[in-house]
Amino acid sequence: MDFNRLVAQTVTRAGKLMLENGAETARVEDTMGRIAAAYGVNSQVFVTLTGIFVSCGDAMELVRMKGRGRTNLSVVSRVNQLSREICDGKVEIAEALKRLDEIACTKPYPDYVMLPVRALCCCAFAYINGGTPTDCINALIAGIIMGIFLLGLSKGDVSSFMYSLAGSAVLAISALTLHRLGLGTNVNSSIIGGLTPLFPGLALINGIRDILNGDHICGSARLFDACVTALAVAVGVGAALKIWQILFGITLF
């Protein structure tokens, strides 16, 4: 195969792995350009949230991004480390492609690990928001219920908006039910702490970084995505609170 074609495939594969695992656009473009330059090939790279366009000499590659993958920053870190080794002249093109294939096979943390970690985060954030020990336990249990629900929801073809909306509603109903059963004194802290893992922190930060780096299109798109996710969380909680108020006639706030 033509050398330029190999470089184009390597560059594109690296960029795709980084973009779908949570890297900001500027980092992706910079890494791709450095890899091509390390192999002595003049390249042009254009990255958006929906596609990657690469030309290396007379070779061109186009990859369409089909939605966002599951964020895994360890993949981003491993691709960055590989690019540094390539720039130092330690990795040949064939080995680089092989290592990228190995990185692509990196498995995310299993659900039985993610579920308790998510619940512990809910518990910790409830404490940070002024919750008592019983409020933290409330958030912990509600976080487990929400996590199990979201695991089942993720098996189907559900939009990110509905995913966040449904998850926040289940969390709020769970926390309110536990509070009604006598677990906790400040349900506000339990709900806020439980919702924190749903907040789009990575999308928000990457959007700001992209805008500061001059990539206004991708940055604005990421910020808009973060705002839509935050809106979904707000709608889900608001709907749950309204339903609870109608059923029990209790004003919570």
Contacts in CASP RR format, 6 or more apart in sequence:
PFRMAT RR
TARGET T0000
AUTHOR 0000-0000-0000
METHOD contacts of the structure
MODEL  1
MDFNRLVAQTVTRAGKLMLENGAETARVEDTMGRIAAAYGVNSQVFVTLT
GIFVSCGDAMELVRMKGRGRTNLSVVSRVNQLSREICDGKVEIAEALKRL
DEIACTKPYPDYVMLPVRALCCCAFAYINGGTPTDCINALIAGIIMGIFL
LGLSKGDVSSFMYSLAGSAVLAISALTLHRLGLGTNVNSSIIGGLTPLFP
GLALINGIRDILNGDHICGSARLFDACVTALAVAVGVGAALKIWQILFGI
TLF
2 58 0 8 1.000
2 59 0 8 1.000
3 39 0 8 1.000
3 41 0 8 1.000
3 93 0 8 1.000
4 41 0 8 1.000
4 56 0 8 1.000
4 57 0 8 1.000
4 58 0 8 1.000
4 59 0 8 1.000
5 56 0 8 1.000
5 59 0 8 1.000
6 93 0 8 1.000
6 94 0 8 1.000
6 97 0 8 1.000
7 35 0 8 1.000
7 36 0 8 1.000
7 39 0 8 1.000
7 41 0 8 1.000
7 43 0 8 1.000
7 56 0 8 1.000
7 59 0 8 1.000
7 93 0 8 1.000
8 36 0 8 1.000
8 43 0 8 1.000
8 54 0 8 1.000
8 55 0 8 1.000
8 56 0 8 1.000
8 59 0 8 1.000
8 60 0 8 1.000
8 61 0 8 1.000
9 61 0 8 1.000
9 97 0 8 1.000
10 35 0 8 1.000
10 39 0 8 1.000
10 93 0 8 1.000
10 96 0 8 1.000
10 97 0 8 1.000
10 100 0 8 1.000
11 32 0 8 1.000
11 33 0 8 1.000
11 35 0 8 1.000
11 36 0 8 1.000
11 43 0 8 1.000
11 45 0 8 1.000
11 54 0 8 1.000
11 56 0 8 1.000
11 61 0 8 1.000
12 32 0 8 1.000
12 52 0 8 1.000
12 54 0 8 1.000
12 61 0 8 1.000
12 63 0 8 1.000
13 97 0 8 1.000
13 100 0 8 1.000
13 104 0 8 1.000
14 31 0 8 1.000
14 32 0 8 1.000
14 35 0 8 1.000
14 79 0 8 1.000
14 82 0 8 1.000
14 83 0 8 1.000
14 100 0 8 1.000
15 23 0 8 1.000
15 28 0 8 1.000
15 31 0 8 1.000
15 32 0 8 1.000
15 47 0 8 1.000
15 52 0 8 1.000
15 79 0 8 1.000
16 52 0 8 1.000
16 63 0 8 1.000
16 65 0 8 1.000
17 75 0 8 1.000
17 76 0 8 1.000
17 79 0 8 1.000
17 100 0 8 1.000
17 103 0 8 1.000
17 104 0 8 1.000
18 27 0 8 1.000
18 28 0 8 1.000
18 31 0 8 1.000
18 75 0 8 1.000
18 76 0 8 1.000
18 79 0 8 1.000
18 80 0 8 1.000
19 25 0 8 1.000
19 28 0 8 1.000
19 47 0 8 1.000
19 49 0 8 1.000
19 52 0 8 1.000
19 65 0 8 1.000
20 65 0 8 1.000
20 67 0 8 1.000
20 68 0 8 1.000
20 69 0 8 1.000
21 69 0 8 1.000
21 70 0 8 1.000
21 71 0 8 1.000
21 72 0 8 1.000
21 73 0 8 1.000
21 75 0 8 1.000
21 76 0 8 1.000
22 68 0 8 1.000
22 71 0 8 1.000
22 72 0 8 1.000
22 73 0 8 1.000
22 76 0 8 1.000
22 202 0 8 1.000
22 206 0 8 1.000
23 76 0 8 1.000
23 206 0 8 1.000
24 206 0 8 1.000
24 207 0 8 1.000
24 209 0 8 1.000
24 210 0 8 1.000
24 213 0 8 1.000
25 47 0 8 1.000
25 48 0 8 1.000
25 49 0 8 1.000
25 206 0 8 1.000
25 210 0 8 1.000
25 213 0 8 1.000
25 215 0 8 1.000
25 218 0 8 1.000
25 219 0 8 1.000
26 209 0 8 1.000
26 210 0 8 1.000
26 213 0 8 1.000
26 214 0 8 1.000
26 215 0 8 1.000
27 76 0 8 1.000
27 80 0 8 1.000
28 47 0 8 1.000
28 52 0 8 1.000
29 45 0 8 1.000
29 46 0 8 1.000
29 47 0 8 1.000
31 79 0 8 1.000
31 80 0 8 1.000
31 83 0 8 1.000
32 43 0 8 1.000
32 45 0 8 1.000
32 47 0 8 1.000
32 52 0 8 1.000
32 54 0 8 1.000
33 43 0 8 1.000
33 45 0 8 1.000
34 83 0 8 1.000
34 86 0 8 1.000
34 87 0 8 1.000
35 83 0 8 1.000
35 86 0 8 1.000
35 87 0 8 1.000
35 96 0 8 1.000
36 42 0 8 1.000
36 43 0 8 1.000
36 45 0 8 1.000
36 56 0 8 1.000
37 43 0 8 1.000
37 87 0 8 1.000
38 83 0 8 1.000
38 86 0 8 1.000
38 87 0 8 1.000
38 89 0 8 1.000
39 86 0 8 1.000
39 93 0 8 1.000
41 56 0 8 1.000
41 57 0 8 1.000
42 56 0 8 1.000
42 57 0 8 1.000
43 54 0 8 1.000
43 55 0 8 1.000
43 56 0 8 1.000
43 57 0 8 1.000
44 54 0 8 1.000
44 55 0 8 1.000
45 52 0 8 1.000
45 53 0 8 1.000
45 54 0 8 1.000
46 52 0 8 1.000
46 53 0 8 1.000
46 54 0 8 1.000
47 53 0 8 1.000
47 218 0 8 1.000
48 217 0 8 1.000
48 218 0 8 1.000
48 221 0 8 1.000
49 65 0 8 1.000
49 218 0 8 1.000
49 221 0 8 1.000
49 222 0 8 1.000
50 64 0 8 1.000
50 65 0 8 1.000
50 67 0 8 1.000
51 62 0 8 1.000
51 63 0 8 1.000
51 64 0 8 1.000
51 65 0 8 1.000
52 61 0 8 1.000
52 62 0 8 1.000
52 63 0 8 1.000
52 65 0 8 1.000
53 60 0 8 1.000
53 61 0 8 1.000
53 62 0 8 1.000
54 60 0 8 1.000
54 61 0 8 1.000
54 62 0 8 1.000
55 61 0 8 1.000
68 160 0 8 1.000
70 108 0 8 1.000
71 202 0 8 1.000
72 106 0 8 1.000
72 108 0 8 1.000
74 106 0 8 1.000
75 103 0 8 1.000
75 106 0 8 1.000
78 103 0 8 1.000
78 106 0 8 1.000
79 100 0 8 1.000
79 103 0 8 1.000
82 91 0 8 1.000
82 96 0 8 1.000
82 99 0 8 1.000
82 100 0 8 1.000
82 103 0 8 1.000
85 91 0 8 1.000
86 96 0 8 1.000
91 99 0 8 1.000
108 114 0 8 1.000
109 117 0 8 1.000
111 151 0 8 1.000
115 144 0 8 1.000
115 147 0 8 1.000
115 148 0 8 1.000
115 151 0 8 1.000
116 144 0 8 1.000
118 143 0 8 1.000
118 146 0 8 1.000
118 147 0 8 1.000
118 197 0 8 1.000
119 140 0 8 1.000
119 141 0 8 1.000
119 143 0 8 1.000
119 144 0 8 1.000
119 147 0 8 1.000
120 140 0 8 1.000
121 194 0 8 1.000
121 196 0 8 1.000
121 197 0 8 1.000
122 139 0 8 1.000
122 140 0 8 1.000
122 142 0 8 1.000
122 143 0 8 1.000
122 146 0 8 1.000
122 171 0 8 1.000
122 193 0 8 1.000
122 194 0 8 1.000
122 196 0 8 1.000
122 197 0 8 1.000
123 136 0 8 1.000
123 137 0 8 1.000
123 139 0 8 1.000
123 140 0 8 1.000
124 136 0 8 1.000
125 139 0 8 1.000
125 192 0 8 1.000
125 193 0 8 1.000
125 194 0 8 1.000
125 196 0 8 1.000
126 135 0 8 1.000
126 136 0 8 1.000
126 138 0 8 1.000
126 139 0 8 1.000
126 140 0 8 1.000
126 189 0 8 1.000
126 190 0 8 1.000
126 192 0 8 1.000
126 193 0 8 1.000
126 194 0 8 1.000
127 135 0 8 1.000
127 136 0 8 1.000
127 189 0 8 1.000
128 193 0 8 1.000
129 188 0 8 1.000
129 189 0 8 1.000
129 192 0 8 1.000
129 193 0 8 1.000
130 186 0 8 1.000
130 189 0 8 1.000
131 186 0 8 1.000
131 189 0 8 1.000
131 190 0 8 1.000
132 184 0 8 1.000
132 185 0 8 1.000
132 186 0 8 1.000
132 189 0 8 1.000
134 183 0 8 1.000
134 184 0 8 1.000
134 185 0 8 1.000
135 184 0 8 1.000
135 185 0 8 1.000
135 186 0 8 1.000
135 187 0 8 1.000
135 189 0 8 1.000
135 190 0 8 1.000
136 190 0 8 1.000
137 183 0 8 1.000
137 184 0 8 1.000
138 175 0 8 1.000
138 178 0 8 1.000
138 179 0 8 1.000
138 183 0 8 1.000
138 184 0 8 1.000
138 187 0 8 1.000
138 190 0 8 1.000
139 175 0 8 1.000
139 189 0 8 1.000
139 190 0 8 1.000
139 191 0 8 1.000
139 193 0 8 1.000
139 194 0 8 1.000
141 174 0 8 1.000
141 178 0 8 1.000
141 183 0 8 1.000
142 171 0 8 1.000
142 174 0 8 1.000
142 175 0 8 1.000
142 178 0 8 1.000
142 190 0 8 1.000
142 191 0 8 1.000
142 194 0 8 1.000
143 171 0 8 1.000
143 174 0 8 1.000
143 194 0 8 1.000
145 170 0 8 1.000
145 171 0 8 1.000
145 174 0 8 1.000
146 167 0 8 1.000
146 170 0 8 1.000
146 171 0 8 1.000
146 174 0 8 1.000
146 194 0 8 1.000
149 166 0 8 1.000
149 167 0 8 1.000
149 170 0 8 1.000
150 163 0 8 1.000
150 166 0 8 1.000
150 167 0 8 1.000
153 163 0 8 1.000
153 166 0 8 1.000
153 167 0 8 1.000
154 163 0 8 1.000
158 166 0 8 1.000
160 225 0 8 1.000
160 228 0 8 1.000
160 229 0 8 1.000
160 232 0 8 1.000
161 228 0 8 1.000
161 229 0 8 1.000
161 232 0 8 1.000
162 232 0 8 1.000
163 232 0 8 1.000
164 198 0 8 1.000
164 229 0 8 1.000
164 232 0 8 1.000
164 233 0 8 1.000
165 232 0 8 1.000
165 233 0 8 1.000
165 235 0 8 1.000
165 236 0 8 1.000
166 236 0 8 1.000
167 198 0 8 1.000
167 236 0 8 1.000
168 195 0 8 1.000
168 198 0 8 1.000
168 232 0 8 1.000
168 233 0 8 1.000
168 234 0 8 1.000
168 235 0 8 1.000
168 236 0 8 1.000
168 237 0 8 1.000
168 240 0 8 1.000
169 236 0 8 1.000
169 237 0 8 1.000
169 239 0 8 1.000
169 240 0 8 1.000
171 191 0 8 1.000
171 194 0 8 1.000
171 195 0 8 1.000
171 198 0 8 1.000
171 237 0 8 1.000
172 191 0 8 1.000
172 195 0 8 1.000
172 236 0 8 1.000
172 237 0 8 1.000
172 238 0 8 1.000
172 240 0 8 1.000
172 241 0 8 1.000
172 244 0 8 1.000
173 240 0 8 1.000
173 243 0 8 1.000
173 244 0 8 1.000
175 187 0 8 1.000
175 190 0 8 1.000
175 191 0 8 1.000
175 194 0 8 1.000
176 187 0 8 1.000
176 191 0 8 1.000
176 240 0 8 1.000
176 241 0 8 1.000
176 244 0 8 1.000
176 252 0 8 1.000
178 184 0 8 1.000
178 190 0 8 1.000
179 187 0 8 1.000
179 190 0 8 1.000
180 248 0 8 1.000
184 190 0 8 1.000
187 252 0 8 1.000
188 252 0 8 1.000
188 253 0 8 1.000
191 237 0 8 1.000
195 233 0 8 1.000
195 237 0 8 1.000
198 229 0 8 1.000
198 233 0 8 1.000
199 229 0 8 1.000
199 230 0 8 1.000
199 233 0 8 1.000
200 225 0 8 1.000
200 226 0 8 1.000
200 229 0 8 1.000
200 230 0 8 1.000
201 226 0 8 1.000
203 222 0 8 1.000
203 223 0 8 1.000
203 225 0 8 1.000
203 226 0 8 1.000
203 229 0 8 1.000
204 222 0 8 1.000
204 223 0 8 1.000
204 226 0 8 1.000
206 219 0 8 1.000
206 222 0 8 1.000
207 218 0 8 1.000
207 219 0 8 1.000
207 220 0 8 1.000
207 222 0 8 1.000
207 223 0 8 1.000
207 226 0 8 1.000
208 219 0 8 1.000
208 223 0 8 1.000
210 216 0 8 1.000
210 218 0 8 1.000
210 219 0 8 1.000
210 222 0 8 1.000
211 219 0 8 1.000
211 220 0 8 1.000
211 223 0 8 1.000
241 252 0 8 1.000
241 253 0 8 1.000
244 250 0 8 1.000
244 252 0 8 1.000
245 251 0 8 1.000
245 252 0 8 1.000
END
